[in-house]
């Protein structure tokens, strides 16, 4: 189920659809495994996992209030800086860890990563709720262009805050997981950091699906997405539901910021623009308003970019991504999995 799904479908139909999606995903990965090899498949899964975590926030917010939150990519960027400062100024000094930061004590590594992710996700969740409360909520009933322009304005504000605080140059992100440590899987030497990022992203996405489909707040989110006025008449607190949506989406973007730093080893003030644009493209590609589609779109874009780079077309990777997007939307305007918005009253 998704945050914007319509009335519940019979279990058999839902199961059949999920099985088709799973089989299609396996076939897709297998094809790229043959075309680009296992090492590049690992890189594509890692990059796709980052895009998917950001894209979930885009699609959740759109599914609830039909707002394209262009500031979401910069929330991801701020999350990367928050985690960097948390590690450099607090956690690493407390535990007496010095450069080059790679931690080989597994229990200590787990503790530091857990604290980093929890604190960063909580901070970015609060940032997301604050943005919604003071920038978007007053414009909820305004013409659609007003919140759209406001979102762009918030994006520039966040970028300039990061630029003033951290400067225009790249900032080194602590490499907690040794980038040279590898595991031999499927005929390739895969870095542990890649494995960690993919597993973490999958766990977070599964947790999100379970939250949306099985909890009271999740049901409130789905009913609000289907029909806001009817949901309010049934006793759903719209302000609380929308705030929770922003909190979860921004928290996932914060997690994406942490894994971006762990993966690339550096962060910049303009990091959120390209990543946010590609994540938004992933949400549209998969079917904006559909969380499963957003995750799928993120992985598809990751595979396209890595495949293009591996074949010597890295300069054309973005053009190829948007060509694929246009091609998909021509034949499926609602995206790969469809825009599950239901009928409005």
C-alpha positions as CSV (number, residue, x, y, z in Angstrom):
1,X,0.0,0.0,0.0
2,X,1.1,3.6,-0.5
3,X,0.4,6.9,1.2
4,X,-1.8,7.8,-1.6
5,X,-3.5,4.5,-2.3
6,X,-7.2,4.2,-3.0
7,X,-9.7,1.9,-1.3
8,X,-8.2,-1.4,-0.2
9,X,-7.8,-4.0,-2.9
10,X,-8.5,-7.7,-2.4
11,X,-5.5,-9.5,-0.9
12,X,-5.2,-11.8,-3.9
13,X,-5.0,-9.0,-6.4
14,X,-2.5,-7.1,-4.2
15,X,-0.3,-10.1,-3.8
16,X,-0.4,-10.9,-7.5
17,X,0.6,-7.3,-8.3
18,X,3.4,-7.4,-5.7
19,X,4.7,-10.6,-7.2
20,X,4.7,-9.1,-10.7
21,X,6.7,-6.1,-9.4
22,X,9.2,-8.4,-7.6
23,X,9.7,-10.6,-10.7
24,X,10.1,-7.6,-12.9
25,X,12.7,-6.1,-10.6
26,X,14.7,-9.4,-10.5
27,X,14.6,-9.6,-14.3
28,X,15.7,-5.9,-14.5
29,X,18.7,-6.5,-12.2
30,X,19.6,-9.7,-14.0
31,X,19.7,-8.0,-17.4
32,X,22.0,-5.2,-16.0
33,X,24.1,-7.9,-14.3
34,X,24.9,-9.3,-17.7
35,X,25.4,-5.9,-19.4
36,X,27.5,-4.1,-16.8
37,X,28.8,-6.8,-14.4
38,X,28.3,-7.4,-10.7
39,X,30.6,-4.6,-9.5
40,X,28.6,-1.9,-11.4
41,X,25.3,-3.5,-10.3
42,X,26.4,-3.0,-6.7
43,X,27.2,0.7,-7.4
44,X,23.9,1.1,-9.2
45,X,22.0,-0.4,-6.2
46,X,23.8,2.0,-3.9
47,X,23.1,5.1,-5.9
48,X,19.5,4.0,-6.5
49,X,19.0,3.5,-2.8
50,X,20.0,7.1,-2.1
51,X,17.7,8.4,-4.8
52,X,14.9,6.2,-3.5
53,X,15.2,7.5,0.1
54,X,14.9,11.1,-1.2
55,X,12.1,10.3,-3.7
56,X,9.9,8.9,-1.0
57,X,9.6,12.3,0.6
58,X,8.6,13.9,-2.6
59,X,5.9,11.3,-3.4
60,X,4.5,11.3,0.2
61,X,4.0,15.0,0.3
62,X,2.5,15.1,-3.2
63,X,0.2,12.2,-2.3
64,X,-1.2,14.0,0.8
65,X,-1.4,17.7,-0.3
66,X,-0.5,17.6,-4.0
67,X,2.6,19.9,-3.4
68,X,5.8,19.4,-5.3
69,X,8.2,20.2,-2.4
70,X,11.2,21.5,-4.3
71,X,13.0,22.2,-0.9
72,X,13.1,18.5,-0.2
73,X,16.4,18.0,-2.0
74,X,18.0,20.7,0.2
75,X,16.6,19.0,3.3
76,X,18.6,16.0,2.2
77,X,21.7,18.3,1.9
78,X,21.2,19.8,5.3
79,X,20.8,16.3,6.7
80,X,24.3,15.4,5.3
81,X,25.8,18.5,7.1
82,X,24.0,17.8,10.3
83,X,25.4,14.2,10.5
84,X,28.8,15.5,9.5
85,X,28.8,18.0,12.4
86,X,27.4,15.5,14.8
87,X,30.2,13.1,14.0
88,X,33.1,15.6,13.9
89,X,32.0,17.8,16.9
90,X,30.5,15.2,19.2
91,X,30.5,11.5,18.6
92,X,34.1,10.9,17.3
93,X,35.7,13.1,20.0
94,X,33.6,11.4,22.7
95,X,34.8,7.9,21.6
96,X,38.4,9.2,21.1
97,X,38.4,8.3,17.3
98,X,40.8,10.2,15.1
99,X,41.5,10.4,11.3
100,X,41.1,8.5,9.0
101,X,38.0,7.6,11.0
102,X,37.4,4.0,9.7
103,X,36.1,2.0,12.7
104,X,37.0,-1.7,12.7
105,X,35.4,-2.4,16.1
106,X,32.0,-3.7,15.0
107,X,30.0,-3.0,18.2
108,X,31.4,0.6,18.4
109,X,30.6,1.1,14.7
110,X,27.0,0.0,15.2
111,X,26.6,2.3,18.2
112,X,28.0,5.4,16.4
113,X,26.0,4.7,13.2
114,X,22.8,4.1,15.1
115,X,23.2,7.4,17.1
116,X,24.1,9.3,13.9
117,X,21.0,8.0,12.0
118,X,18.6,8.5,14.8
119,X,19.7,12.0,15.7
120,X,19.9,13.1,12.1
121,X,16.5,11.7,11.2
122,X,14.9,13.3,14.2
123,X,16.5,16.7,13.5
124,X,15.5,16.7,9.9
125,X,12.1,15.5,10.7
126,X,11.7,18.5,13.0
127,X,13.1,20.7,10.2
128,X,10.5,19.3,7.8
129,X,7.6,19.9,10.2
130,X,8.8,23.5,10.8
131,X,8.9,24.2,7.1
132,X,5.4,22.8,6.7
133,X,4.1,24.8,9.6
134,X,5.5,28.2,8.7
135,X,5.9,28.1,4.9
136,X,3.3,25.7,3.5
137,X,0.4,25.6,6.0
138,X,-0.6,29.2,5.6
139,X,-0.8,28.7,1.9
140,X,-2.8,25.4,2.0
141,X,-5.9,26.9,0.4
142,X,-4.0,29.4,-1.8
143,X,-3.7,29.1,-5.6
144,X,-1.3,26.2,-6.4
145,X,1.5,28.5,-7.7
146,X,1.9,30.2,-4.3
147,X,3.1,27.1,-2.4
148,X,5.2,26.1,-5.4
149,X,7.1,29.4,-5.4
150,X,7.4,29.2,-1.7
151,X,9.0,25.8,-1.9
152,X,11.6,27.2,-4.4
153,X,12.2,30.1,-1.9
154,X,12.7,27.7,1.0
155,X,15.2,25.7,-1.2
156,X,17.3,28.8,-1.8
157,X,17.1,29.7,1.9
158,X,18.5,26.3,2.9
159,X,21.2,26.4,0.3
160,X,22.4,29.8,1.4
161,X,22.4,28.8,5.1
162,X,24.7,25.9,4.2
163,X,26.8,28.1,2.0
164,X,27.3,30.7,4.8
165,X,28.0,28.1,7.5
166,X,30.2,25.7,5.6
167,X,31.6,27.6,2.6
168,X,31.6,26.8,-1.1
169,X,34.2,24.1,-1.0
170,X,33.5,20.4,-0.5
171,X,33.6,19.2,3.1
172,X,35.2,15.9,4.0
173,X,32.7,13.5,5.6
174,X,34.1,11.0,8.2
175,X,34.5,7.6,6.6
176,X,33.2,5.3,9.4
177,X,33.2,2.2,7.3
178,X,36.5,1.4,5.7
179,X,36.0,2.0,1.9
180,X,38.7,-0.6,1.2
181,X,37.0,-3.3,3.1
182,X,35.2,-5.7,0.7
183,X,33.2,-8.9,0.6
184,X,33.2,-11.3,-2.3
185,X,29.7,-11.7,-3.6
186,X,28.3,-13.0,-6.9
187,X,31.8,-13.0,-8.5
188,X,32.6,-9.4,-7.5
189,X,34.4,-7.6,-4.6
190,X,31.7,-5.4,-3.1
191,X,32.6,-2.8,-0.5
192,X,30.9,-3.2,2.9
193,X,29.7,0.4,2.7
194,X,27.7,-0.5,-0.5
195,X,26.1,-3.5,1.2
196,X,25.3,-1.4,4.3
197,X,23.6,1.4,2.3
198,X,21.4,-1.0,0.2
199,X,20.3,-3.0,3.2
200,X,19.6,0.1,5.3
201,X,17.5,1.6,2.4
202,X,15.5,-1.6,2.0
203,X,14.8,-1.8,5.7
204,X,13.7,1.8,5.9
205,X,11.4,1.4,2.8
206,X,9.8,-1.8,4.2
207,X,9.3,0.0,7.6
208,X,7.6,2.8,5.8
209,X,5.3,0.5,3.9
210,X,4.4,-1.3,7.1
211,X,3.8,2.0,8.9
212,X,1.5,3.3,6.2
213,X,-0.5,0.1,5.8
214,X,-0.8,-1.1,9.4
215,X,-0.9,1.9,11.7
216,X,-3.6,4.3,12.7
217,X,-1.6,7.3,11.4
218,X,-0.9,5.4,8.3
219,X,-4.6,4.9,7.7
220,X,-5.1,8.6,8.3
221,X,-2.5,9.4,5.7
222,X,-4.1,7.1,3.2
223,X,-7.6,8.5,3.8
224,X,-6.3,12.1,3.6
225,X,-4.6,11.3,0.3
226,X,-7.8,9.8,-1.1
227,X,-10.2,12.6,0.0
228,X,-9.1,15.3,2.4
229,X,-12.6,16.6,3.1
230,X,-14.1,13.2,3.7
231,X,-11.2,12.3,6.0
232,X,-11.7,15.4,8.0
233,X,-15.4,14.6,8.4
234,X,-14.5,11.1,9.7
235,X,-12.4,12.7,12.4
236,X,-8.9,12.7,10.9
237,X,-6.7,15.6,12.2
238,X,-5.4,17.0,8.9
239,X,-2.8,19.2,10.5
240,X,-1.4,16.3,12.5
241,X,-1.5,13.9,9.5
242,X,0.3,16.4,7.2
243,X,2.9,17.2,9.8
244,X,3.6,13.5,10.3
245,X,4.0,13.1,6.5
246,X,6.5,15.9,6.4
247,X,8.3,14.5,9.4
248,X,8.7,11.0,7.9
249,X,9.6,12.3,4.5
250,X,12.2,14.7,5.9
251,X,13.6,12.0,8.2
252,X,14.1,9.7,5.3
253,X,15.9,12.5,3.4
254,X,18.1,12.9,6.5
255,X,19.0,9.2,6.4
256,X,19.8,9.7,2.7
257,X,22.1,12.5,3.6
258,X,24.0,10.3,6.0
259,X,24.4,7.5,3.5
260,X,25.5,10.0,0.8
261,X,28.3,11.2,3.1
262,X,29.3,7.7,3.9
263,X,29.3,6.7,0.3
264,X,31.1,9.6,-1.4
265,X,33.1,10.9,1.6
266,X,32.3,14.6,1.0
267,X,29.3,17.0,1.0
268,X,28.7,20.4,-0.6
269,X,26.2,23.2,-0.1
270,X,24.7,22.5,-3.6
271,X,24.5,18.8,-3.1
272,X,20.7,18.9,-2.8
273,X,19.9,20.4,-6.2
274,X,21.1,17.5,-8.5
275,X,20.1,14.8,-6.0
276,X,16.7,16.4,-5.5
277,X,16.1,16.8,-9.2
278,X,16.9,13.2,-9.8
279,X,14.8,12.0,-6.9
280,X,11.9,14.1,-8.1
281,X,12.4,12.5,-11.5
282,X,12.4,9.1,-9.9
283,X,9.1,9.9,-8.1
284,X,7.5,10.9,-11.5
285,X,9.0,7.9,-13.3
286,X,7.6,5.5,-10.7
287,X,4.2,7.3,-10.4
288,X,4.2,10.3,-8.1
289,X,2.0,9.7,-5.1
290,X,3.0,6.0,-5.1
291,X,5.8,5.1,-2.5
292,X,6.6,1.8,-4.2
293,X,6.8,3.5,-7.5
294,X,9.1,6.2,-6.1
295,X,11.5,3.6,-4.7
296,X,11.4,1.7,-8.0
297,X,12.1,4.9,-9.9
298,X,15.1,5.7,-7.7
299,X,16.7,2.3,-8.5
300,X,15.9,2.6,-12.2
301,X,17.7,6.0,-12.4
302,X,20.6,4.6,-10.4
303,X,21.0,1.7,-12.9
304,X,20.7,4.0,-15.9
305,X,23.3,6.4,-14.6
306,X,25.8,3.7,-13.7
307,X,25.3,1.8,-16.9
308,X,25.9,5.0,-19.0
309,X,29.0,5.8,-17.0
310,X,30.4,2.2,-17.4
311,X,29.9,2.4,-21.1
312,X,31.8,5.7,-21.4
313,X,28.7,7.9,-21.6
314,X,28.9,9.6,-18.2
315,X,28.4,13.0,-19.8
316,X,25.2,11.8,-21.3
317,X,23.8,10.0,-18.3
318,X,21.4,12.8,-17.3
319,X,20.2,13.2,-20.9
320,X,19.6,9.4,-21.1
321,X,17.7,9.5,-17.7
322,X,15.3,12.2,-19.0
323,X,14.9,10.5,-22.4
324,X,13.8,7.4,-20.6
325,X,11.4,9.5,-18.4
326,X,9.8,11.1,-21.4
327,X,9.5,7.8,-23.2
328,X,7.8,6.2,-20.2
329,X,5.4,9.1,-19.7
330,X,4.4,9.1,-23.3
331,X,3.1,5.6,-23.0
332,X,2.3,5.6,-19.3
333,X,1.5,9.2,-18.2
334,X,0.9,8.1,-14.6
335,X,4.3,6.5,-14.4
336,X,5.5,2.9,-14.1
337,X,3.2,1.9,-11.3
338,X,0.6,4.5,-11.7
339,X,-0.5,7.5,-9.7
340,X,-2.7,6.0,-7.0
341,X,-4.8,9.0,-6.0
342,X,-8.3,7.7,-6.3
343,X,-11.5,9.6,-7.0
344,X,-11.8,13.0,-5.4
345,X,-15.2,14.1,-4.0
